[in-house]
Amino acid sequence: MALQKLKTKGTLSDKAYLSLKENILSLDLKPGEVLLEDSLSDMLGISRTPIREALKKLSYEGLVSYLNGRGTYVTELNTEYFLNIYDIRLSLEKLSIRLACKNQTAEDITQLRKLIQKQNEIINKDVLDDRYYLEIDTKIHMTIARISRNDVLIKYLNQIYESYKRYLFFTNFENRALTVTDEHSKIIDFIETGKVDEAVQSMETHLEGVKNSIYSALVKAGKK
């Protein structure tokens, strides 16, 4: 574990929270990894007090856990929690796609097509940049949510994506990257033509494939 010293604007507690959260979501801080305040203080270049406050906030979000005899550690991944957030994500994504089909503009579709182009460029490189690929993947789904023009939906989908992120990084999806990109492209086709039922079904099929990949990886790793 090697964290960068904090330089961004904001309170020290906020800085520590954002740094730790990003490292947890990207799995740079591994599930089950013990978090020692002294070590975090040295690596981030701040005192223990703001780190303690940041850890409390992360605990509230379920990313950090406390256990007598073990101390503070990154919350483990587990299949039950993943399936629960998948159910919520599926419901929100289906609503998002229905609204996007009705509210989309030519400019929206152009933006989505550009994101698909970026994914294809990533895939065509010799080595897949999985983090960049996942970043674009999230942008595609959140752009569809934005096209819904429903701010509450956008807010909750964004929260779900934060919970989902660790599970995506945990899964080796390189062999599915081309399939995922093709599925994205078909979904955008249906949004553009206003075919609501087809768009919803394509999104559901797409998410089911992602779910199965993640679930299989969790089971294989013995996550309960």
N, C-alpha and C positions, 0 to 999 in steps of 0.2 A: 504494500500500500504506500503510495507516494502522492500526496496532495500538494497543489501549488499554493503559495502564500497569497493572501487575499489583497486585492488592489481595487476592486470595484467600489462604486459609491453605495452608501447606505449604512445602517448600523452594523456593528461587528456581529451581532446576533443574526441579522438578516443575511450577511455575507456568509457566515458559517453555515447557516441553514441551506442556502442555495448551493453552495459548494458540495456539502455532504449529500444533499438530495440528488444532485446530478451524478455524483460518483456512485451512489447506491443504485439509481435507476439504470445506469449504463453498465452495472456489474463490476466497475472498477473496485468498489467495495463489495466483497462477495457476500452472498447470503450466509449467515452464521458467523461472519467475521466479528471478532470482539473489537469494540471501540473504546480505547483508553483515552480519557480526557487529556492526560499529560502528553501523549503521543500526538493527538490531534492538535493540541495547543502549539507544539513545536513545529509541526508541518504547516499549519495555517498561519503561524506567526502572530497569534493573538492569545489572550489570557483564557483561563478555563471557564470563567463565568459566562461569556457569550456562547461558548461551545455547549455548556450545560443547558442553556436556554434553547439552543438550536436542537439539541437531542430530544428535549421534551416535546417540541413541536413535531419533530419527525416521529416520535412515539405516538402522538395523537393521530398522525396520518397512517400509522401501521407499518412504517418503514424501519423502525427501530424498536427493539423489545428489551425489557429488563427481566432478569431472573436471578433470584438469590443463589449465590455460589458461582454464578457465571458472569454477572455484571451486565453491561450494556453491549448489545450486539445487533448486527443487521438482521432483520426479520427473515426467516427462512421462506423460500417459495413453497407453495403447497397446492395440490390439485383442486381441493374443495374451494379455496378462495378464488383460484383462477376461473373455475367453471361458473362461480357466482358473478364475477365481473364480466365474463363472456355473455351471460344471459342479459345483463343490463346493456352492454355494448350493442348486442344484436338488436334489441328493441329500439335503442336510440338511433342506430344507423339506418334502420328501416324507415323510421320517421324522417330522418335527415334526407334520405334518397327520394322519398315521396315529395317532400317540399321542394327539393332542388329541381326535380323534373318540372314543377309548376312555375318556379321563379327564376330559372336560369336565363342568362343572356348570352349573346354571342361572345362578349368579352370574357364571361365566366368560362365558357367552353374552351376558348383560346388559352386561358391560363391553365386549365387542366391538361390540355394537350401538351403544353410546354413541360409540365411536370412529368408526363409520360415519356417525353423525349429524353429528359434527364435520366430517368430510370433505365431506359434502353442504353444510353451512353455508359452508365455505370456497369451494366451487365456485359457490354461488349469489351470492356477492359480485361486485361490478362488476369488481374486479381480483383475480386469483388470487394469493394469498400462497403462492408455490411452496415457500418454506422451511417454512412452517407445515404445508402439505399433506404434504410429505415427512416431516416430523417425526411426523405422525399415521400416515402410511403405515408407517413403521418400527415405531411402537407397535403397530399391528395385527399385523404379522408376529411381533414379539417377544412379544406377548401370547399368540398361538397357540403359540409355542415354550414359554412359561411353563406353559401348560395341559398340555403334554406331560409335565410333572413330571420332566423329565430335565435335571439341572443341567449335565451335560457338554455336552449338545446346545445348551442355552441359551448357554453360554460360547462355543462355537465359532461359532454363528450370529451372535452379537453381534460377534465379530471379523470375520466375513465382511461384515457390514453396514458396518463401518467402512471396509473396503476398497472397498465398493460405492458409498459415499456420494458420492465425487467424480464418479463416472460418472453418477449420477442428477442431480446439479446441472449437469453438462455438457449434459444433454439437455433440449430443449424439449418438455415433455410436456403442456403446457396443453391441447392438443386431445385428449389421451387421458385426462384427469383423470376425466371422467364414466364412461368405459368401465372404468377401473381401479377406481373406487369400486363400480360395479355388480358387477364380478368379485369384489371383496372380500365383498360382501353375499351372493353365491351360495355362496362358500366357507363362510361362517359358517352358512348354511342347512344345508349338508351336514354340517358339524361337529355342529350341534345335533341333527340326526336320526340321527347315527351312520353315515352313508353313506360309508364309508371310500374305496372305489374312486372314487366320484364326486367326493369332496373332493380326492383326490390328483390326479385328472385335471384338475379345475378349477384347482388351484394350478399345475400344470404348464403349462396353457394361458395362465394369467395371467403367469407368469414368462417364458414364451416371447415374449409380446407386449412386455414390458418390455425383454427382451434385444434384440429386433429393433430397437426404437426407439433404444436406446443404440448398438448396433453401427452402425446407419445414420448416426447423428450422428458417430461416430468416423471412419468411412470418408469421409464428406463433408468432414470437417476435415483429412483426410490423416494421421490417426493410424495408425501401423503397429504 
